[in-house]
Amino acid sequence: MTTPTPTPALRLIGLSKAFGDKRAVDHVDLEVPGGSFFGLVGPNGAGKTTSLSMAVGLLRPDSGRAEIFGVDVWADPVRAKELIGVLPDGLGMPERLTGREVLSYLGLLRGMEPEAVAKRSQELLEVLELDRADSTLVLEYSTGMRKKIGLATALLHAPKLLVLDEPLEAVDPVSAATIKVILQRFVAAGGSVVFSSHVMPVVEQLCDHVAVVTGGRVVASGPLDEVRGGSSLENRFVDLVGGQPVSAGELSWLAS
Amino acid sequence: MVGILIRMKLAVLRHSMTGQRAADMIGGGVLGLVLAGGTIWLALHDWPVDGLPLDLVGAAFAIWTIGWLFGPVLFGGGDETLRPEHLALLPIPPRRLATGLLAVAFVGVAPVVSLVAFTALIVVALPVGGAAALVAVPVVFLQLLFVVLASRFVTAALSTLMRAKIGAILAAVISGGILALTHTGWVLKPTIQYALTAGFPENLADWVRRLPSGWGIVAVEAAGRGDWLLALAAPAGLAVLSVLAMLGWSALLVRRLSHRGASGRPARGRTAAQQIRGGGVRAVIGRELRTASRDLMRFHYLVFSLVYALAFCLLPLLVDLPIFVPFIGVAFGIWAAAISANLYGEDGTVIWQTVLTPGAARKDVRGRQLAWLLLTAPAVVVLSVVPTLLSGQTWAWPWLAALVPALIGGGAGVIVLISVLRPVPMTDPHKRSGNLLENGTDFTQVLLMLVLVAATAAPAYLTVRYGPDWAGAGVGLVTGILLAWLLGDLAAKHLEATGPDLLATMRASTSRKSNLSGDVDWDQITASLGGVDLGESRLGIDRASPARRAVIYVCFTVCWVPLVAQGVVPAFLKYGDPDRDSWFVARLVPEALHWPVVGVMVALGLGLIAVGFYQLRVARAESRQAAVDQVGRAPVLTRQPEKVDELNH
C-alpha cells in the first residue's frame, strides 16, 4: 500500500550562487516536508541566508530552482509569495513608521480588509509585547524589537510556510519563549516553518527535521533523530563541519 | 598627548601619500596656493584708488573665512583624519582630547595654504608703515588660529543642529542660498566693476572691517594712524573669539561622544490602524507622506528647493530684473523632482517587503508618484500664482499655464523611473549616523534629473514659444498626464522584473558601508583630507586617472556658464541696461545674431554635460578595472571577503 507523496512545503533543486570568485551556495538540494518544523544549521558564512533569500525570491539564483508547495518561486512569484511569510536577517524596515503602521500598510498592500488588518495587528502587537511602544518609530527599535516586528509582518497574512532567518537572535529570553510558543502552535495547526540558526539546543528543542549546511553545500538532511544519529546535534555538527579545538597552550597570558 | 596625536595624523598623511591620493592632495594644495597667490596679488596690484588694496584684501579674507566656516558643511564632513570616536575609549578626559585634536587641526595642507594667503596682510601693511607691518605679523597667525578654530566649532555646531528640524532648515538655507548665488552671480557684476574703478561703497568697506575676518585690516590701519589702543584691541578680539570657538567645540565634542541623536521626530498621538484605510496605492501614499513628515533628510531637501528657487528668482531684483519672479514655482518644482529621484536608494534594503508582497511593485510606484504630487504640486501652483499676481508680471500667465502642468506631471514620471533605473544605494536608515552631512546626495543624479525634468517641459515650452498662447496649456496638461502615466508604468514594469536585483544592490552597499563605519578605515578618512570630499568613491570614479576626473569636474562646473548664464538667461532678458548686457555674449553681437548665439551657447552647455557624462562612464569603467587589477596583484585581501561573508551570513 502506497500513499501519494504530499507536495513538499519548500523544495530547492540545484540552487547555486556565486559572489565574484566565491561560491556562496553550491548546488543545494533540499526538501522541507509539509507540516514540518525545519531547522537549517551551519557556521557563519555557510550560505544559510543566501539559500533562504533565493528560496523566497529575494535573491536571484545563478542556477537552480525553488518551489513553494509546488509553485516555482521565480516563474510564478506572485502565487508563491501569497503562501509564505518571511523574516529576513539584517534587512531594512520602513524606518519612519511605527510598528502598528508597518503592519497596517503591509496588510492593506496585500489586499486584506482594513478591519482584519487592524484586528490582527492589535493581536500580534499584544502577543509580541510591542503594543506599549505605539509611538516609537521602527528606527528607534532595539535589535530584538526589530526581530519581533519582522516576525509580526511575516505572520500577518496567515501564510502556509514561514521562512525565518535567525528569528531568535538578540531576542530576550521571555520574548524568545513567546516566539517559540507561537511557532509551535503554527506548526500544530498545519503550518510549516523553516528557520536558520547556529544555536543547536534551540534547533533540537523545536525542530523535527534538520539540515546541516557548510561551505555552500548541504552535508546532512532529514528527520532530527536520523541526522544526529544517537549523539547530540552539537557533536554531530562539529563532526560534519570539522571544527578545531583550541589547544591549551594558546592565549596562556590571558588569565595571568 | 598632542605630540602623539600629531605624529598619528602625520603617519596617516604619510600612508596616504601614494598614487591617487597624493595626486589629489598635491592638486588641492596647488589650487589653494594659486588662490593664496591671487590674494597676495590683490595686495600688490597698482589699483586706481588709494586704500583699495586694504578693502580688497579684507574682502578676500572674508571669502577665505566663509570658505573655512561653511565649506565643510557644503562639501561634507570636514577634516576628520583623526576621528574623536576612535579615541573615545582611551582613558583621556574629553576636554583634554578636544584640546589635543584642535592642535592637530593645524597640521595639514589647508592651514598651510591659508597661512600663505593671510600673509597678504603683511604685504598690504608695508606701504602703510613699519609699525603697521610689525603689527601685521602676529595678526596673520591670529587669523589662522581664528579660522581653523571657528571652522571646527561651526562645523560641529551645524552637525549637531542638523539632527534637528531647525538645523535641517538652516543647512538648507545656507546651501540653497550659496548655490543660487553662484548661478545668479552675474547680477553682481556691475557692482563689482564699479567698486574696482571707483573704490568700495562706504557701507561695504565698513562691513569688510566689521567682520572678524577684517579685524586684521583694522589693526593695520590703526597702527598706521598711531591709534595703538585699536591696533591692540582688534587682534585681542580675534584671540577672544578663538578661545570662545575652542571652548564651544570642546563642549560639542563631549556631547558628540556621549549622545546619539535621533534623525526624525517620534510619531505623535495614537496612530491606530483605524485611521489607515483604503487599498494598496492609498496605503503607499500614507506610508510615503508619514515617512516624509518624519524624515529630516526629505524635509531638508524640500526646504533646499524652496530656498534655491526663491534666491535664484528674487536675486535679479537687485538689478531691477523682475522677469524671473513668476518662475519661483517652476524652479521649485524642478529641484523638488531632482532631489526626489533616489526613492529606493534612500529607503535601502526595505525593498524586500515590496518584492515579497504580491502585486505590490506597481502599487508602490503609483503611490510614490501620487505622494510626491501631493507634496509638491500645491506648492508649485501657489509659488507660481502668488508671485505673478504680486509682481504684476502678467505676460507670464501663458508660460505658467503650459510649464506648470508639464513639469509636475513630467517630474512625477521621471522621479520613479530614475529611482528604479539608477538607484544610488545609501546606508540603511537604521545604520546611518544622525548627521545629514554624512549622507549627501549624489551630484550626478541631481544633474541628470535637472536636465531630464526640464526636458519634459520642452513640448509645452516650444508650443508657447512658436504656437498660439492658448495651445500651451493644453500641451502642458496632456504631456504632464501622459508622462506621469507612461514613465510610471515603465518604472513599475522594471521594478516588477528586477526587484530582487535592486535588493541585491542595496544589500551589497549596506554591508560595505556598515563595514566602513565599524572599523577604522584610514584610507576612507584620509580621502576627505583638506576638508573637501568630492564623493568620488560614491560616484565610483575614485580610481580613474586624475586627468579624466579633472575633465569631468571641469565639464560639470563650466557647463553652467554657457547653458544658464549665457544661454537661458539672455534668452529671457529684454534689451536694456548696456552695463548689465555687456556680460552676455549674445548682446555684444549684432541683434540678428542674438538667437543663433544663444542657441550655440545652450548647445555648448549641453555638449559639455554630454561630454561630462561620457567621461563619467569611461571613468567608472576605468576605476572598476583599476580596482580589479589591484585585487589581482594584492596577495592578501582584507575587505573583499568580509563583504561576501556578511552577505552570506
Interface residues (C-beta under 8 A of the other chain):
Chain A: F19 G20 K22 A24 N44 G45 A46 G47 K48 T49 T50 V56 G57 L58 L59 R60 P77 V78 R79 K81 E82 I84 V86 P88 D89 G90 L91 G92 M93 P94 E95 R96 L97 T98 R100 E101 L103 S104 Y105 L106 L108 L109 R110 G111 P114 V117 A118 S121 Q122 D134 S135 T136 L137 V138 L139 E140 R146 T153
Chain B: A262 S263 G264 P266 A267 R268 G269 R270 T271 A272 A273 Q274 I276 R277 G278 G279 G280 R282 A283 V284 G286 R287 R290 T291 R294 D295 D347 G348 T349 V350 I351 W352 Q353 V355 L356 T357 P358 G359 A360 K363 D364 D428 P429 H430 P500 D501 L503 A504 M506 R507 T510 Q640 P641 K643 V644 D645 L647 N648 H649
